[in-house]
Amino acid sequence: MAQQASAKKKRKKDLQALAVFTRGIIKENSLFVLLLGMCPALAVTSSLETGLGMGLLVIFVLTLSNIVVSLIRKVIPDEIRIPAYIVVIATFVTIVGLLTEAFAPALHESLGIFIPLIVVNCLIMERANNFASKNNVLMSAIDGIGVALGFMLALMLIGGTREFLATGAIAYGIYLPLPFEGSIINAGLTLFQMEVFIGPAGGFIVIGFWLAVFKAIELYNKRKKKEARDRWIEKKKKEAAERKRRKAMESAGGSA
């Protein structure tokens, strides 16, 4: 019995950790659902690589910030909680900025001011204040990785779309320190060489498109769940009516 209870408890914890991890990627995606971090989403997604690069930096900062905030959450007075979180986040942003400048100078030059601006990214502060400050280290780390991974995938989707529509190709090895360069996709068609998508207007168009797609998927899933629930309710109503009818027939037969 004790072993079964322990196994059940462990399974429950594993499911909870999985739910925390996947929630930030899909259900509560920071960009497409919560609309957090829209500034870098517009500014640094001119290509898939720059979106990927910014996403990797955010994974580093958000995960480590969550861990530290969770560790110190019980010793920081409420009056200085937010300034303390900003100091923690700024520390990791400084580290990641120096590392990027040293090992990925092309990416550092491309992202520019948006690396130090990670400090004021509302996504990172929101997770530190609303999750890491209320949960243990392990769950905070899982939450940080999941949310940041969802953010990175969203940036890559936007960046890849903009790059393909603007150049007809999706390149690699240009900004990231890879030992080779090339193209994942190269259509070679003038149809996909609309330079407007490299600029701010193209960013708004692409983000608006993907927001519409994800909203349509969300509404479709809600409609399907509602239809399934309505069918279940209707089924239960019919079963209840049938039981009532049988009970009435049995009562009538007994009286006869």
RAUR-V690682 format. One record per run of one state. SS is the DSSP state (H for helix, E for strand, L for the rest). FROM is the first residue (numbers start at 1). TO is the last residue. Records with the same first field share a line. If there is no record, write none. Layout:
SS=FROM-TO ; FROM-TO
//
This chain:
L=1-1 ; 28-37 ; 44-47 ; 73-77 ; 104-104 ; 115-115 ; 121-121 ; 131-131 ; 135-136 ; 168-168 ; 173-181 ; 187-189 ; 193-194 ; 199-199 ; 256-256
H=2-27 ; 38-43 ; 48-72 ; 78-103 ; 105-114 ; 116-120 ; 122-130 ; 132-134 ; 137-167 ; 190-192 ; 195-198 ; 200-255
E=169-172 ; 182-186
//
